Amino acid sequence: MEDIILKVEGMSCSHCKAAVEKALKATPGVYEAVVDLSKKTVSISHDPVLADHGLLAKAINDAGYDVVG
């Protein structure tokens, strides 16, 4: 298991938080996803073999938000 923190643009409310967390938790290999709205980040615990950075970013993008960096 690996932990990663991604910067996400476009999140501003509890609905945004829930949408990003739900999209990530539905991704195979993701164990936990927690959004910090004040920092505009999401902390993700995942299996890097099943869910690499590209797949995590795609899940966030598909939910309507942008990964920075």
PDB file of N, CA, C and O in Angstrom:
ATOM      1  N   MET A   1       0.852  -1.180   0.000  1.00  0.00           N
ATOM      2  CA  MET A   1       0.000   0.000   0.000  1.00  0.00           C
ATOM      3  C   MET A   1       0.893   1.237   0.000  1.00  0.00           C
ATOM      4  O   MET A   1       1.978   1.244   0.581  1.00  0.00           O
ATOM      5  N   GLU A   2       0.416   2.262  -0.654  1.00  0.00           N
ATOM      6  CA  GLU A   2       1.149   3.522  -0.780  1.00  0.00           C
ATOM      7  C   GLU A   2       0.187   4.676  -0.543  1.00  0.00           C
ATOM      8  O   GLU A   2      -0.993   4.594  -0.885  1.00  0.00           O
ATOM      9  N   ASP A   3       0.700   5.752   0.046  1.00  0.00           N
ATOM     10  CA  ASP A   3      -0.095   6.966   0.252  1.00  0.00           C
ATOM     11  C   ASP A   3       0.425   8.064  -0.662  1.00  0.00           C
ATOM     12  O   ASP A   3       1.633   8.218  -0.847  1.00  0.00           O
ATOM     13  N   ILE A   4      -0.502   8.822  -1.228  1.00  0.00           N
ATOM     14  CA  ILE A   4      -0.147   9.929  -2.115  1.00  0.00           C
ATOM     15  C   ILE A   4      -1.104  11.086  -1.831  1.00  0.00           C
ATOM     16  O   ILE A   4      -2.262  10.874  -1.471  1.00  0.00           O
ATOM     17  N   ILE A   5      -0.611  12.295  -1.995  1.00  0.00           N
ATOM     18  CA  ILE A   5      -1.457  13.482  -1.859  1.00  0.00           C
ATOM     19  C   ILE A   5      -1.440  14.211  -3.201  1.00  0.00           C
ATOM     20  O   ILE A   5      -0.378  14.556  -3.720  1.00  0.00           O
ATOM     21  N   LEU A   6      -2.622  14.438  -3.749  1.00  0.00           N
ATOM     22  CA  LEU A   6      -2.740  15.143  -5.021  1.00  0.00           C
ATOM     23  C   LEU A   6      -3.426  16.484  -4.815  1.00  0.00           C
ATOM     24  O   LEU A   6      -4.355  16.597  -4.015  1.00  0.00           O
ATOM     25  N   LYS A   7      -2.972  17.487  -5.530  1.00  0.00           N
ATOM     26  CA  LYS A   7      -3.592  18.814  -5.528  1.00  0.00           C
ATOM     27  C   LYS A   7      -4.700  18.779  -6.568  1.00  0.00           C
ATOM     28  O   LYS A   7      -4.481  18.355  -7.703  1.00  0.00           O
ATOM     29  N   VAL A   8      -5.894  19.227  -6.181  1.00  0.00           N
ATOM     30  CA  VAL A   8      -7.058  19.166  -7.068  1.00  0.00           C
ATOM     31  C   VAL A   8      -7.701  20.549  -7.149  1.00  0.00           C
ATOM     32  O   VAL A   8      -8.033  21.150  -6.127  1.00  0.00           O
ATOM     33  N   GLU A   9      -7.870  21.039  -8.352  1.00  0.00           N
ATOM     34  CA  GLU A   9      -8.526  22.334  -8.577  1.00  0.00           C
ATOM     35  C   GLU A   9     -10.001  22.123  -8.877  1.00  0.00           C
ATOM     36  O   GLU A   9     -10.393  21.121  -9.475  1.00  0.00           O
ATOM     37  N   GLY A  10     -10.814  23.089  -8.449  1.00  0.00           N
ATOM     38  CA  GLY A  10     -12.233  23.075  -8.775  1.00  0.00           C
ATOM     39  C   GLY A  10     -13.127  22.638  -7.633  1.00  0.00           C
ATOM     40  O   GLY A  10     -14.350  22.730  -7.743  1.00  0.00           O
ATOM     41  N   MET A  11     -12.550  22.163  -6.535  1.00  0.00           N
ATOM     42  CA  MET A  11     -13.363  21.738  -5.387  1.00  0.00           C
ATOM     43  C   MET A  11     -13.640  22.943  -4.492  1.00  0.00           C
ATOM     44  O   MET A  11     -12.729  23.701  -4.157  1.00  0.00           O
ATOM     45  N   SER A  12     -14.917  23.113  -4.105  1.00  0.00           N
ATOM     46  CA  SER A  12     -15.232  24.270  -3.266  1.00  0.00           C
ATOM     47  C   SER A  12     -16.286  23.995  -2.195  1.00  0.00           C
ATOM     48  O   SER A  12     -16.559  24.860  -1.362  1.00  0.00           O
ATOM     49  N   CYS A  13     -16.880  22.805  -2.206  1.00  0.00           N
ATOM     50  CA  CYS A  13     -17.978  22.549  -1.261  1.00  0.00           C
ATOM     51  C   CYS A  13     -18.018  21.074  -0.881  1.00  0.00           C
ATOM     52  O   CYS A  13     -17.238  20.266  -1.387  1.00  0.00           O
ATOM     53  N   SER A  14     -18.937  20.737   0.015  1.00  0.00           N
ATOM     54  CA  SER A  14     -19.045  19.356   0.471  1.00  0.00           C
ATOM     55  C   SER A  14     -19.476  18.415  -0.661  1.00  0.00           C
ATOM     56  O   SER A  14     -19.120  17.237  -0.653  1.00  0.00           O
ATOM     57  N   HIS A  15     -20.231  18.925  -1.625  1.00  0.00           N
ATOM     58  CA  HIS A  15     -20.605  18.101  -2.784  1.00  0.00           C
ATOM     59  C   HIS A  15     -19.367  17.735  -3.594  1.00  0.00           C
ATOM     60  O   HIS A  15     -19.223  16.593  -4.030  1.00  0.00           O
ATOM     61  N   CYS A  16     -18.478  18.697  -3.794  1.00  0.00           N
ATOM     62  CA  CYS A  16     -17.228  18.451  -4.520  1.00  0.00           C
ATOM     63  C   CYS A  16     -16.402  17.398  -3.789  1.00  0.00           C
ATOM     64  O   CYS A  16     -15.874  16.469  -4.399  1.00  0.00           O
ATOM     65  N   LYS A  17     -16.301  17.562  -2.477  1.00  0.00           N
ATOM     66  CA  LYS A  17     -15.549  16.629  -1.640  1.00  0.00           C
ATOM     67  C   LYS A  17     -16.093  15.217  -1.814  1.00  0.00           C
ATOM     68  O   LYS A  17     -15.335  14.274  -2.040  1.00  0.00           O
ATOM     69  N   ALA A  18     -17.404  15.079  -1.707  1.00  0.00           N
ATOM     70  CA  ALA A  18     -18.042  13.767  -1.826  1.00  0.00           C
ATOM     71  C   ALA A  18     -17.852  13.171  -3.216  1.00  0.00           C
ATOM     72  O   ALA A  18     -17.630  11.967  -3.347  1.00  0.00           O
ATOM     73  N   ALA A  19     -17.936  13.993  -4.247  1.00  0.00           N
ATOM     74  CA  ALA A  19     -17.797  13.496  -5.622  1.00  0.00           C
ATOM     75  C   ALA A  19     -16.398  12.949  -5.875  1.00  0.00           C
ATOM     76  O   ALA A  19     -16.248  11.891  -6.484  1.00  0.00           O
ATOM     77  N   VAL A  20     -15.382  13.656  -5.416  1.00  0.00           N
ATOM     78  CA  VAL A  20     -14.001  13.208  -5.622  1.00  0.00           C
ATOM     79  C   VAL A  20     -13.727  11.944  -4.808  1.00  0.00           C
ATOM     80  O   VAL A  20     -13.143  10.988  -5.318  1.00  0.00           O
ATOM     81  N   GLU A  21     -14.142  11.940  -3.559  1.00  0.00           N
ATOM     82  CA  GLU A  21     -13.926  10.756  -2.723  1.00  0.00           C
ATOM     83  C   GLU A  21     -14.649   9.537  -3.288  1.00  0.00           C
ATOM     84  O   GLU A  21     -14.092   8.439  -3.304  1.00  0.00           O
ATOM     85  N   LYS A  22     -15.873   9.722  -3.746  1.00  0.00           N
ATOM     86  CA  LYS A  22     -16.648   8.607  -4.308  1.00  0.00           C
ATOM     87  C   LYS A  22     -15.991   8.062  -5.570  1.00  0.00           C
ATOM     88  O   LYS A  22     -15.890   6.848  -5.747  1.00  0.00           O
ATOM     89  N   ALA A  23     -15.546   8.959  -6.445  1.00  0.00           N
ATOM     90  CA  ALA A  23     -14.906   8.528  -7.692  1.00  0.00           C
ATOM     91  C   ALA A  23     -13.633   7.735  -7.411  1.00  0.00           C
ATOM     92  O   ALA A  23     -13.371   6.720  -8.056  1.00  0.00           O
ATOM     93  N   LEU A  24     -12.857   8.195  -6.462  1.00  0.00           N
ATOM     94  CA  LEU A  24     -11.614   7.493  -6.134  1.00  0.00           C
ATOM     95  C   LEU A  24     -11.884   6.159  -5.449  1.00  0.00           C
ATOM     96  O   LEU A  24     -11.243   5.158  -5.769  1.00  0.00           O
ATOM     97  N   LYS A  25     -12.817   6.136  -4.520  1.00  0.00           N
ATOM     98  CA  LYS A  25     -13.122   4.894  -3.802  1.00  0.00           C
ATOM     99  C   LYS A  25     -13.696   3.825  -4.725  1.00  0.00           C
ATOM    100  O   LYS A  25     -13.621   2.637  -4.414  1.00  0.00           O
ATOM    101  N   ALA A  26     -14.264   4.231  -5.850  1.00  0.00           N
ATOM    102  CA  ALA A  26     -14.795   3.285  -6.835  1.00  0.00           C
ATOM    103  C   ALA A  26     -13.692   2.749  -7.747  1.00  0.00           C
ATOM    104  O   ALA A  26     -13.938   1.844  -8.545  1.00  0.00           O
ATOM    105  N   THR A  27     -12.494   3.292  -7.637  1.00  0.00           N
ATOM    106  CA  THR A  27     -11.367   2.881  -8.472  1.00  0.00           C
ATOM    107  C   THR A  27     -10.690   1.650  -7.865  1.00  0.00           C
ATOM    108  O   THR A  27     -10.322   1.670  -6.690  1.00  0.00           O
ATOM    109  N   PRO A  28     -10.524   0.586  -8.645  1.00  0.00           N
ATOM    110  CA  PRO A  28      -9.862  -0.618  -8.120  1.00  0.00           C
ATOM    111  C   PRO A  28      -8.465  -0.282  -7.592  1.00  0.00           C
ATOM    112  O   PRO A  28      -7.690   0.416  -8.246  1.00  0.00           O
ATOM    113  N   GLY A  29      -8.167  -0.785  -6.414  1.00  0.00           N
ATOM    114  CA  GLY A  29      -6.859  -0.560  -5.806  1.00  0.00           C
ATOM    115  C   GLY A  29      -6.819   0.612  -4.844  1.00  0.00           C
ATOM    116  O   GLY A  29      -5.810   0.821  -4.170  1.00  0.00           O
ATOM    117  N   VAL A  30      -7.902   1.383  -4.768  1.00  0.00           N
ATOM    118  CA  VAL A  30      -7.958   2.512  -3.826  1.00  0.00           C
ATOM    119  C   VAL A  30      -8.643   2.036  -2.552  1.00  0.00           C
ATOM    120  O   VAL A  30      -9.764   1.530  -2.586  1.00  0.00           O
ATOM    121  N   TYR A  31      -7.947   2.207  -1.425  1.00  0.00           N
ATOM    122  CA  TYR A  31      -8.473   1.779  -0.136  1.00  0.00           C
ATOM    123  C   TYR A  31      -9.160   2.928   0.602  1.00  0.00           C
ATOM    124  O   TYR A  31     -10.169   2.727   1.277  1.00  0.00           O
ATOM    125  N   GLU A  32      -8.606   4.131   0.467  1.00  0.00           N
ATOM    126  CA  GLU A  32      -9.149   5.288   1.185  1.00  0.00           C
ATOM    127  C   GLU A  32      -8.836   6.548   0.396  1.00  0.00           C
ATOM    128  O   GLU A  32      -7.781   6.655  -0.229  1.00  0.00           O
ATOM    129  N   ALA A  33      -9.760   7.501   0.430  1.00  0.00           N
ATOM    130  CA  ALA A  33      -9.570   8.807  -0.205  1.00  0.00           C
ATOM    131  C   ALA A  33     -10.225   9.852   0.684  1.00  0.00           C
ATOM    132  O   ALA A  33     -11.411   9.757   1.002  1.00  0.00           O
ATOM    133  N   VAL A  34      -9.434  10.862   1.086  1.00  0.00           N
ATOM    134  CA  VAL A  34      -9.940  11.898   1.982  1.00  0.00           C
ATOM    135  C   VAL A  34      -9.569  13.265   1.424  1.00  0.00           C
ATOM    136  O   VAL A  34      -8.390  13.581   1.262  1.00  0.00           O
ATOM    137  N   VAL A  35     -10.578  14.069   1.133  1.00  0.00           N
ATOM    138  CA  VAL A  35     -10.375  15.413   0.587  1.00  0.00           C
ATOM    139  C   VAL A  35     -10.226  16.417   1.725  1.00  0.00           C
ATOM    140  O   VAL A  35     -10.944  16.358   2.724  1.00  0.00           O
ATOM    141  N   ASP A  36      -9.279  17.341   1.555  1.00  0.00           N
ATOM    142  CA  ASP A  36      -9.139  18.495   2.445  1.00  0.00           C
ATOM    143  C   ASP A  36      -9.468  19.726   1.603  1.00  0.00           C
ATOM    144  O   ASP A  36      -8.635  20.198   0.829  1.00  0.00           O
ATOM    145  N   LEU A  37     -10.685  20.240   1.758  1.00  0.00           N
ATOM    146  CA  LEU A  37     -11.126  21.369   0.931  1.00  0.00           C
ATOM    147  C   LEU A  37     -10.281  22.616   1.147  1.00  0.00           C
ATOM    148  O   LEU A  37     -10.018  23.352   0.195  1.00  0.00           O
ATOM    149  N   SER A  38      -9.852  22.868   2.376  1.00  0.00           N
ATOM    150  CA  SER A  38      -9.089  24.091   2.652  1.00  0.00           C
ATOM    151  C   SER A  38      -7.733  24.081   1.951  1.00  0.00           C
ATOM    152  O   SER A  38      -7.227  25.131   1.553  1.00  0.00           O
ATOM    153  N   LYS A  39      -7.147  22.895   1.801  1.00  0.00           N
ATOM    154  CA  LYS A  39      -5.846  22.778   1.118  1.00  0.00           C
ATOM    155  C   LYS A  39      -6.000  22.427  -0.364  1.00  0.00           C
ATOM    156  O   LYS A  39      -5.029  22.453  -1.120  1.00  0.00           O
ATOM    157  N   LYS A  40      -7.228  22.100  -0.771  1.00  0.00           N
ATOM    158  CA  LYS A  40      -7.505  21.645  -2.136  1.00  0.00           C
ATOM    159  C   LYS A  40      -6.652  20.429  -2.501  1.00  0.00           C
ATOM    160  O   LYS A  40      -6.043  20.367  -3.569  1.00  0.00           O
ATOM    161  N   THR A  41      -6.630  19.456  -1.566  1.00  0.00           N
ATOM    162  CA  THR A  41      -5.874  18.222  -1.781  1.00  0.00           C
ATOM    163  C   THR A  41      -6.751  17.022  -1.490  1.00  0.00           C
ATOM    164  O   THR A  41      -7.800  17.126  -0.854  1.00  0.00           O
ATOM    165  N   VAL A  42      -6.287  15.874  -1.975  1.00  0.00           N
ATOM    166  CA  VAL A  42      -6.907  14.608  -1.623  1.00  0.00           C
ATOM    167  C   VAL A  42      -5.780  13.643  -1.253  1.00  0.00           C
ATOM    168  O   VAL A  42      -4.810  13.483  -1.994  1.00  0.00           O
ATOM    169  N   SER A  43      -5.931  13.006  -0.092  1.00  0.00           N
ATOM    170  CA  SER A  43      -4.987  11.993   0.370  1.00  0.00           C
ATOM    171  C   SER A  43      -5.552  10.637  -0.017  1.00  0.00           C
ATOM    172  O   SER A  43      -6.704  10.322   0.283  1.00  0.00           O
ATOM    173  N   ILE A  44      -4.731   9.841  -0.686  1.00  0.00           N
ATOM    174  CA  ILE A  44      -5.205   8.567  -1.218  1.00  0.00           C
ATOM    175  C   ILE A  44      -4.293   7.446  -0.747  1.00  0.00           C
ATOM    176  O   ILE A  44      -3.075   7.518  -0.913  1.00  0.00           O
ATOM    177  N   SER A  45      -4.880   6.411  -0.160  1.00  0.00           N
ATOM    178  CA  SER A  45      -4.165   5.175   0.157  1.00  0.00           C
ATOM    179  C   SER A  45      -4.549   4.175  -0.921  1.00  0.00           C
ATOM    180  O   SER A  45      -5.728   3.888  -1.127  1.00  0.00           O
ATOM    181  N   HIS A  46      -3.541   3.649  -1.604  1.00  0.00           N
ATOM    182  CA  HIS A  46      -3.835   2.783  -2.746  1.00  0.00           C
ATOM    183  C   HIS A  46      -2.746   1.755  -2.980  1.00  0.00           C
ATOM    184  O   HIS A  46      -1.651   1.845  -2.426  1.00  0.00           O
ATOM    185  N   ASP A  47      -3.066   0.779  -3.811  1.00  0.00           N
ATOM    186  CA  ASP A  47      -2.104  -0.200  -4.291  1.00  0.00           C
ATOM    187  C   ASP A  47      -1.551   0.351  -5.598  1.00  0.00           C
ATOM    188  O   ASP A  47      -2.286   0.437  -6.581  1.00  0.00           O
ATOM    189  N   PRO A  48      -0.267   0.730  -5.636  1.00  0.00           N
ATOM    190  CA  PRO A  48       0.281   1.362  -6.842  1.00  0.00           C
ATOM    191  C   PRO A  48       0.311   0.443  -8.070  1.00  0.00           C
ATOM    192  O   PRO A  48       0.423   0.923  -9.198  1.00  0.00           O
ATOM    193  N   VAL A  49       0.214  -0.844  -7.861  1.00  0.00           N
ATOM    194  CA  VAL A  49       0.173  -1.773  -8.997  1.00  0.00           C
ATOM    195  C   VAL A  49      -1.190  -1.702  -9.683  1.00  0.00           C
ATOM    196  O   VAL A  49      -1.278  -1.730 -10.910  1.00  0.00           O
ATOM    197  N   LEU A  50      -2.251  -1.611  -8.881  1.00  0.00           N
ATOM    198  CA  LEU A  50      -3.605  -1.578  -9.424  1.00  0.00           C
ATOM    199  C   LEU A  50      -4.068  -0.172  -9.798  1.00  0.00           C
ATOM    200  O   LEU A  50      -4.838  -0.001 -10.743  1.00  0.00           O
ATOM    201  N   ALA A  51      -3.602   0.831  -9.061  1.00  0.00           N
ATOM    202  CA  ALA A  51      -4.062   2.207  -9.270  1.00  0.00           C
ATOM    203  C   ALA A  51      -2.848   3.133  -9.310  1.00  0.00           C
ATOM    204  O   ALA A  51      -2.407   3.640  -8.279  1.00  0.00           O
ATOM    205  N   ASP A  52      -2.318   3.344 -10.509  1.00  0.00           N
ATOM    206  CA  ASP A  52      -1.172   4.244 -10.640  1.00  0.00           C
ATOM    207  C   ASP A  52      -1.651   5.699 -10.703  1.00  0.00           C
ATOM    208  O   ASP A  52      -2.852   5.967 -10.703  1.00  0.00           O
ATOM    209  N   HIS A  53      -0.704   6.622 -10.757  1.00  0.00           N
ATOM    210  CA  HIS A  53      -1.031   8.057 -10.755  1.00  0.00           C
ATOM    211  C   HIS A  53      -1.993   8.405 -11.892  1.00  0.00           C
ATOM    212  O   HIS A  53      -2.925   9.184 -11.692  1.00  0.00           O
ATOM    213  N   GLY A  54      -1.782   7.846 -13.064  1.00  0.00           N
ATOM    214  CA  GLY A  54      -2.633   8.139 -14.213  1.00  0.00           C
ATOM    215  C   GLY A  54      -4.075   7.724 -13.990  1.00  0.00           C
ATOM    216  O   GLY A  54      -4.996   8.451 -14.361  1.00  0.00           O
ATOM    217  N   LEU A  55      -4.276   6.571 -13.392  1.00  0.00           N
ATOM    218  CA  LEU A  55      -5.631   6.080 -13.130  1.00  0.00           C
ATOM    219  C   LEU A  55      -6.316   6.932 -12.057  1.00  0.00           C
ATOM    220  O   LEU A  55      -7.509   7.221 -12.153  1.00  0.00           O
ATOM    221  N   LEU A  56      -5.553   7.330 -11.038  1.00  0.00           N
ATOM    222  CA  LEU A  56      -6.111   8.193  -9.996  1.00  0.00           C
ATOM    223  C   LEU A  56      -6.520   9.540 -10.580  1.00  0.00           C
ATOM    224  O   LEU A  56      -7.602  10.047 -10.288  1.00  0.00           O
ATOM    225  N   ALA A  57      -5.650  10.115 -11.405  1.00  0.00           N
ATOM    226  CA  ALA A  57      -5.949  11.400 -12.037  1.00  0.00           C
ATOM    227  C   ALA A  57      -7.155  11.290 -12.958  1.00  0.00           C
ATOM    228  O   ALA A  57      -7.979  12.203 -13.015  1.00  0.00           O
ATOM    229  N   LYS A  58      -7.264  10.176 -13.680  1.00  0.00           N
ATOM    230  CA  LYS A  58      -8.404   9.981 -14.580  1.00  0.00           C
ATOM    231  C   LYS A  58      -9.714   9.930 -13.794  1.00  0.00           C
ATOM    232  O   LYS A  58     -10.713  10.508 -14.222  1.00  0.00           O
ATOM    233  N   ALA A  59      -9.718   9.249 -12.656  1.00  0.00           N
ATOM    234  CA  ALA A  59     -10.928   9.169 -11.834  1.00  0.00           C
ATOM    235  C   ALA A  59     -11.355  10.560 -11.373  1.00  0.00           C
ATOM    236  O   ALA A  59     -12.542  10.886 -11.376  1.00  0.00           O
ATOM    237  N   ILE A  60     -10.385  11.373 -10.978  1.00  0.00           N
ATOM    238  CA  ILE A  60     -10.686  12.740 -10.536  1.00  0.00           C
ATOM    239  C   ILE A  60     -11.171  13.583 -11.708  1.00  0.00           C
ATOM    240  O   ILE A  60     -12.144  14.327 -11.579  1.00  0.00           O
ATOM    241  N   ASN A  61     -10.500  13.470 -12.845  1.00  0.00           N
ATOM    242  CA  ASN A  61     -10.900  14.219 -14.042  1.00  0.00           C
ATOM    243  C   ASN A  61     -12.300  13.818 -14.497  1.00  0.00           C
ATOM    244  O   ASN A  61     -13.099  14.675 -14.876  1.00  0.00           O
ATOM    245  N   ASP A  62     -12.599  12.532 -14.463  1.00  0.00           N
ATOM    246  CA  ASP A  62     -13.921  12.035 -14.879  1.00  0.00           C
ATOM    247  C   ASP A  62     -15.019  12.557 -13.946  1.00  0.00           C
ATOM    248  O   ASP A  62     -16.178  12.667 -14.346  1.00  0.00           O
ATOM    249  N   ALA A  63     -14.647  12.878 -12.701  1.00  0.00           N
ATOM    250  CA  ALA A  63     -15.617  13.433 -11.754  1.00  0.00           C
ATOM    251  C   ALA A  63     -15.808  14.935 -11.973  1.00  0.00           C
ATOM    252  O   ALA A  63     -16.674  15.549 -11.351  1.00  0.00           O
ATOM    253  N   GLY A  64     -14.992  15.529 -12.864  1.00  0.00           N
ATOM    254  CA  GLY A  64     -15.162  16.935 -13.203  1.00  0.00           C
ATOM    255  C   GLY A  64     -14.170  17.893 -12.566  1.00  0.00           C
ATOM    256  O   GLY A  64     -14.403  19.101 -12.546  1.00  0.00           O
ATOM    257  N   TYR A  65     -13.067  17.368 -12.046  1.00  0.00           N
ATOM    258  CA  TYR A  65     -12.075  18.189 -11.366  1.00  0.00           C
ATOM    259  C   TYR A  65     -10.698  17.980 -11.989  1.00  0.00           C
ATOM    260  O   TYR A  65     -10.473  17.001 -12.701  1.00  0.00           O
ATOM    261  N   ASP A  66      -9.792  18.893 -11.722  1.00  0.00           N
ATOM    262  CA  ASP A  66      -8.472  18.861 -12.358  1.00  0.00           C
ATOM    263  C   ASP A  66      -7.374  18.587 -11.351  1.00  0.00           C
ATOM    264  O   ASP A  66      -7.290  19.242 -10.312  1.00  0.00           O
ATOM    265  N   VAL A  67      -6.520  17.597 -11.673  1.00  0.00           N
ATOM    266  CA  VAL A  67      -5.336  17.319 -10.862  1.00  0.00           C
ATOM    267  C   VAL A  67      -4.234  18.268 -11.324  1.00  0.00           C
ATOM    268  O   VAL A  67      -3.980  18.400 -12.521  1.00  0.00           O
ATOM    269  N   VAL A  68      -3.586  18.923 -10.372  1.00  0.00           N
ATOM    270  CA  VAL A  68      -2.501  19.864 -10.661  1.00  0.00           C
ATOM    271  C   VAL A  68      -1.187  19.166 -10.377  1.00  0.00           C
ATOM    272  O   VAL A  68      -0.962  18.658  -9.279  1.00  0.00           O
ATOM    273  N   GLY A  69      -0.312  19.148 -11.391  1.00  0.00           N
ATOM    274  CA  GLY A  69       1.016  18.564 -11.197  1.00  0.00           C
ATOM    275  C   GLY A  69       1.103  17.091 -11.438  1.00  0.00           C
ATOM    276  O   GLY A  69       2.177  16.505 -11.301  1.00  0.00           O
TER     277      GLY A  69
END
